[in-house]
Amino acid sequence: MAKPACYSVKAFSATAATAPLAAATIERRSPRATDVQIQIQYCGVCHSDLHFARNEWHFTQYPAVPGHEIVGKVTATGKGVKKFKVGDTVGVGCLVDSCRTCPECRAGLEQFCNGMVMTYGSTDPILGGGTLGGYSQSIVVTEDFVLRLPANLDPAAAAPLLCAGITTYSPLRHWKVGKGQKVGIVGLGGLGHMGVKFAKAFGAHVVLFTTSTGKVADGKRLGAHEVVISKDEAQMAAHAGSFDFILDTVSANHDLNAYFNLLKRDGNLTLVGAPEQPLPVAAFPLIMRRRSFSGSLIGGLPETQEMLDFCGKHKITCDIEMIRMDQINTAYERMLKSDVKYRFVIDMASLK
């Protein structure tokens, strides 16, 4: 099959696992009939970006261009595009395509499709090589995987909603969190701070768990009704058997069983953090109260649009720190130290 027409754009990429991200030129396909071309204005920085750039998940193809929290303006559309027009403010999240035909896709759960095409880290079915993410001037995506951004949201602060937002919104919605429930959020980072905001907006009584006494005031500012220092056994014991749902956003090694003991009968703990090593799970805290333990992965396209619309209605965005593109390597090192409140966002105008 002949290679489609392409154009060149500036980007930041890694050429090896040990190489810093640096300026590069990459190719994007010219828009086809159902494609939307987007000038990227802002791109959030996710911990997954660092894992990918450094090949810590062992599937990276180089050159590697991270970035899957993308917000920008539509600059061109294919002749068959019906949902968007030039000038629209739009977003692109973790996925840019899927098979469209499997049960998961038909259910609007494209994140579970075996043929999903990730914004970076997949094989590009059109150009070959690896898919290239949002640390670049523009991107071309089929219209069904482009999302409409509510006009009242700050586009920079909305960018991380495309990953951190949907990753926390989806399990809270799936487990029907709402008024009259007591909900715990474990960890106050990029994911956790969004979990607190959403759980509060859904009407739950929100309890934040953190190891840091320095995060108590910020947790309450973000919407937590209570903050528990998880290293304090007495504080933990005071909440035993009282939670309907706990969302665990922590990717470091930690004791899951301490949180299982806080759940009511039939309570659930959902993990959205991704610890590097397996975590021990004791049987008795689960079986003695019919508690459950589950995981969750981002969200499908319909739910992601629902989340963005919910954020527009409730004026919810991420707490961000804006950086220039040439600050990305420093930002990665700071992110490893949890030195950000609570998400870096790249001003892509700085790439020029």
C-alpha positions in Angstrom: 0.0 0.0 0.0 1.4 3.4 -1.0 2.3 5.7 1.9 -0.2 8.6 2.2 0.7 12.2 1.8 2.4 13.6 4.9 3.7 16.9 6.3 6.5 17.7 8.8 6.1 19.2 12.2 8.3 20.0 15.1 8.2 17.8 18.2 10.2 16.6 21.2 11.2 13.0 21.2 13.5 10.5 22.9 15.8 8.4 20.7 16.7 5.8 23.3 15.7 4.8 26.9 18.6 6.7 28.3 18.4 9.7 26.1 16.7 13.0 27.2 13.8 14.3 25.2 15.1 16.7 22.5 13.8 18.7 19.5 13.0 16.7 16.5 11.0 16.7 13.2 8.3 14.1 12.7 5.8 13.3 10.0 2.0 13.5 10.3 -0.4 12.1 7.7 -2.3 14.7 5.7 -6.0 14.6 6.6 -8.1 11.9 4.9 -11.9 12.1 4.5 -12.8 11.5 8.1 -9.7 13.0 9.7 -9.4 16.2 11.9 -6.1 18.1 11.9 -5.4 19.8 15.2 -2.9 22.5 16.1 -1.8 21.5 19.6 -1.9 24.3 22.1 -1.4 22.4 25.4 -0.3 18.9 26.4 -0.5 17.5 29.9 2.4 15.5 31.3 1.4 12.1 32.6 3.6 9.7 34.5 3.0 7.3 31.7 4.9 9.6 29.4 8.0 9.1 31.5 7.6 5.3 31.6 7.2 5.3 27.8 10.1 7.6 27.0 12.4 5.5 29.2 11.0 2.1 28.0 10.1 1.0 31.5 7.1 -1.0 30.1 9.4 -2.6 27.5 7.4 -1.9 24.3 8.6 1.5 23.3 9.5 2.1 19.6 12.0 4.9 19.0 11.9 7.7 18.2 9.3 8.1 21.0 7.0 11.1 21.2 4.9 11.0 24.4 1.8 13.0 25.2 -1.8 11.9 25.5 -3.5 14.9 27.2 -3.9 17.0 24.1 -6.0 20.2 23.6 -5.9 22.4 20.5 -7.7 24.1 17.6 -9.0 22.4 14.5 -7.1 23.7 11.5 -8.4 21.4 8.8 -11.0 18.7 8.3 -11.5 15.9 5.7 -14.5 16.3 3.4 -16.4 13.6 5.3 -16.1 15.1 8.8 -19.4 16.0 10.3 -18.7 16.6 14.0 -16.1 19.4 13.9 -15.2 22.5 12.0 -12.1 24.7 11.6 -11.6 26.8 14.8 -13.2 24.4 17.2 -11.4 23.7 20.5 -11.0 20.0 20.9 -9.2 17.3 22.8 -7.5 14.0 22.2 -6.8 11.5 25.0 -5.1 8.2 25.2 -6.7 6.6 22.2 -6.7 7.5 18.5 -8.5 4.5 17.0 -9.9 1.0 17.6 -11.4 -1.9 15.6 -14.9 -0.4 15.9 -16.6 -3.8 15.6 -15.8 -5.9 18.8 -18.2 -6.1 21.7 -16.1 -3.6 23.7 -16.1 -1.0 20.9 -19.9 -1.5 20.3 -20.4 -0.8 24.0 -18.4 2.4 23.9 -15.5 0.8 25.8 -12.8 1.3 23.3 -10.1 1.2 26.0 -10.7 -2.6 26.3 -10.5 -3.3 22.5 -7.7 -5.7 21.6 -7.1 -3.6 18.5 -7.1 -0.2 20.1 -4.5 2.3 18.8 -3.0 4.4 21.6 -1.9 8.0 21.0 1.6 6.8 21.5 3.1 3.4 22.0 1.0 1.5 19.4 2.0 0.6 15.8 0.6 3.3 13.5 -1.7 1.3 11.1 -1.3 4.0 8.4 2.2 5.3 8.5 3.9 2.3 10.1 6.4 2.6 13.0 5.2 3.8 16.4 2.3 6.2 17.0 3.6 9.7 17.9 2.0 11.6 20.7 1.2 15.2 21.7 4.6 16.7 22.4 4.4 18.2 18.9 2.9 21.1 16.9 0.0 19.2 15.5 -1.7 15.8 15.2 -4.2 14.2 12.8 -6.9 12.0 14.3 -10.0 10.3 12.9 -13.0 12.4 14.0 -14.6 9.6 16.2 -11.6 9.9 18.6 -11.7 13.7 18.8 -13.5 15.2 21.8 -15.3 18.5 22.1 -14.0 20.8 24.9 -16.6 22.9 26.8 -16.1 26.6 26.0 -16.1 27.7 29.6 -13.1 25.6 30.6 -9.5 26.9 30.6 -8.0 24.8 27.8 -4.6 24.4 29.6 -6.2 23.3 32.9 -8.6 21.0 30.9 -5.8 19.1 29.1 -5.1 16.6 31.9 -8.8 15.8 32.0 -8.1 13.6 28.9 -6.2 11.1 31.1 -6.1 12.0 34.8 -9.7 13.2 34.6 -11.3 10.2 32.9 -9.1 7.7 34.8 -10.8 8.8 38.1 -14.2 9.7 36.7 -14.9 6.3 35.1 -14.6 4.1 38.2 -16.5 6.6 40.4 -19.3 6.5 37.8 -19.1 2.7 37.3 -19.5 2.1 41.0 -22.3 4.6 41.2 -20.7 7.0 43.7 -23.2 9.6 44.9 -25.0 11.2 47.7 -25.2 9.4 51.0 -22.0 7.5 50.4 -18.7 7.6 52.2 -15.9 7.6 49.6 -12.1 7.4 50.1 -9.4 8.7 47.8 -6.0 7.2 48.4 -3.1 9.6 47.3 -3.1 13.3 46.4 -1.3 13.5 43.1 -2.3 14.1 39.5 -5.0 11.4 39.8 -5.9 11.7 43.4 -6.7 15.4 43.3 -9.1 14.8 40.4 -10.7 11.9 42.4 -11.3 14.3 45.3 -12.9 16.9 43.0 -15.2 14.4 41.2 -16.3 12.5 44.4 -17.2 15.8 46.0 -19.1 16.9 42.8 -21.0 13.6 42.9 -22.3 14.5 46.4 -20.3 11.9 48.4 -18.7 12.4 51.8 -15.0 12.4 50.7 -12.1 11.2 52.8 -8.6 11.7 51.5 -5.8 9.3 52.6 -2.3 10.6 52.4 1.1 9.8 54.0 1.9 13.5 54.1 0.8 15.9 56.8 1.7 18.7 54.4 -1.2 17.8 52.2 -4.0 18.1 54.8 -4.8 21.7 54.0 -4.7 21.2 50.2 -6.8 18.1 50.4 -9.5 20.1 52.2 -9.1 23.0 49.7 -9.7 20.6 46.8 -12.9 19.3 48.4 -12.1 16.5 50.9 -14.4 16.6 54.0 -11.8 14.7 56.1 -8.1 13.9 55.6 -6.5 10.8 57.2 -2.8 10.3 57.6 -2.5 6.7 56.5 0.6 6.0 58.6 -1.4 6.7 61.7 -2.9 3.4 62.9 -5.4 5.1 65.2 -6.7 7.4 62.5 -7.1 4.4 60.1 -8.8 2.3 62.8 -11.3 5.0 63.5 -12.7 4.5 59.9 -12.9 0.7 60.0 -15.8 -0.8 58.1 -17.3 2.5 57.1 -16.6 3.1 53.4 -18.9 2.3 50.5 -16.1 2.8 47.9 -12.3 3.6 47.9 -10.4 4.8 44.8 -6.7 4.0 45.1 -4.6 6.2 42.9 -1.1 5.3 44.3 1.5 3.8 42.0 4.1 3.2 44.8 4.2 0.0 46.9 1.7 0.2 49.7 -0.5 -1.9 51.9 -3.8 -2.6 50.1 -5.1 -4.7 53.0 -5.2 -1.8 55.4 -7.8 -0.2 53.0 -9.8 -3.4 52.5 -10.5 -3.3 56.3 -12.0 0.2 55.9 -14.8 -1.0 53.5 -18.3 -1.9 54.5 -19.9 -5.2 53.6 -20.1 -5.2 49.8 -17.8 -2.2 49.6 -15.3 -2.0 46.7 -11.7 -0.7 46.3 -10.7 0.1 42.8 -7.1 0.6 41.9 -6.1 3.0 39.1 -2.5 3.5 40.2 0.0 1.1 38.6 2.6 -0.2 41.1 5.7 -1.6 39.5 5.7 -4.7 41.7 2.7 -7.0 42.6 1.0 -6.1 45.9 0.0 -8.8 48.4 -3.7 -9.2 48.8 -5.0 -11.0 51.9 -8.1 -13.2 51.4 -9.8 -12.7 54.8 -10.4 -8.9 54.6 -12.3 -9.6 51.4 -14.2 -12.8 52.0 -15.4 -11.9 55.5 -17.4 -8.9 54.3 -18.0 -9.8 50.7 -15.8 -6.9 49.7 -14.4 -6.6 46.2 -11.2 -5.4 44.6 -11.0 -4.2 41.0 -9.1 -2.1 38.5 -10.0 0.5 36.0 -8.4 1.8 32.8 -9.2 5.3 31.5 -12.6 5.3 29.8 -14.2 4.9 26.4 -15.0 7.8 24.0 -18.6 8.3 25.0 -17.8 8.4 28.7 -14.8 10.7 28.2 -17.1 13.2 26.4 -19.6 12.8 29.2 -16.8 13.6 31.7 -15.8 16.7 29.8 -19.4 17.9 29.7 -19.7 17.2 33.4 -16.6 19.3 34.0 -18.0 22.1 31.9 -21.2 22.1 33.9 -19.5 22.0 37.3 -16.5 24.1 36.3 -14.0 21.4 37.2 -10.4 21.5 35.8 -7.0 20.2 37.0 -4.6 22.2 39.2 -1.6 22.7 36.9 1.8 24.1 36.6 2.6 25.4 33.1 6.0 24.7 31.6 7.9 25.3 28.3 8.6 22.4 26.0 12.4 22.7 26.7 11.7 22.2 30.5 10.3 18.7 30.0 13.4 16.7 31.2 13.5 18.8 34.4 9.7 18.3 34.8 10.2 14.5 34.6 12.8 14.6 37.4 10.5 16.7 39.5 7.6 14.4 38.8 9.6 11.5 40.1 9.9 13.5 43.4 6.2 14.4 43.4 7.3 18.0 43.1 4.2 19.3 41.2 0.8 20.5 42.2 -0.7 18.6 40.5 -0.1 18.2 36.8 2.5 19.7 34.5 1.1 21.1 31.3 3.3 22.1 28.3 2.6 25.4 26.5 3.1 24.1 23.0 3.6 27.6 21.6 7.0 27.3 23.2 7.9 24.5 20.7 8.3 27.2 18.0 
